[in-house]
């Protein structure tokens, strides 16, 4: 639990930051949608995608609420991936912008992440927004490389993915699988572990995790959301996190993984596959463009401290930290 922390807003009124509760979720979801629609000027930007309920129900995370004059006015989430934490989304009701609510949520979230013990924290934000960059820089986050959200149609009839699906494994095999996934991600970044995402997708029935072994050795995996109520939205499949084991054959493992995700998307009833890729992972970015993926939303990854956790040349990784 997070204790209530009081801050003064720019108008002199008190901002209270506390744990987000289940009864807050619908209001928090509405605020998030209104805030992002107002900033981007796009109506119904998130459509049937869900970033509030899914993250509140996930393990190993932070979910905070901000209240002003007794009313819920904003929220902030963060998820611990072992040694790395991913912050966001942070949202404030558009009628309450510029009152210090975002700063209050950030301060409380950073305090909570310190308790969780993560060594590196990253987030995705709008590269063109000086206000967003300024807020996060105040808390020690600094811009790294651009992150592109790419997508393509997957119109081929669903067939074999070439890999195994986490949902089809026995309970015992799932435990072994989680250890294998953590061992692979640890090879990319010391202590990186996305097991919480794999379990969240499985327990909340948000999609599936696709796994590729080479003999007894896991060589690639991808955590995928699909359909309305997930982070993908209706008609889409979204790779929340995907990676190939580093090494001389990582490029081939990555190609197998992407092809498998495309097949999985059709099996899950999706018409499009969406992926995020940090452009520091140059080989991954080029491989996706070569397969016909095209860009839409573009943002920048910011990290605290000012270094890259695992986005770098030679790293075959898909994620975008939204």
ABEGO torsion letter per residue (X at the ends): XBBBBBBBBAAGBBBBBBBBBAAAAAAAAAAAAAAAAAAAGBBGAAEABBAAAAAAABBGBBBBBBBBGGBBABBBBBBBBEABBBBOBBBBBAAABGAGAAAAAAAAAAAAAAAAGBABBBBBBBAABAAAAAAAAAAGBBBBBBBBBBBBBBABBBBBAGBBBAAABBAAAAAAAAAAAAAAAAAABBGBBAAAAAAAAAAAGAEBBBBBBBEABBABBBBBBBEBGBAAEBGBBBBABBBBBBEAAAAAAAAAAAAAAAAAAAAAGBABBBBBBBAABAAAAAAAAAAGBBBBBBBBBBBOBBBBAABBBGBBBBBAGX
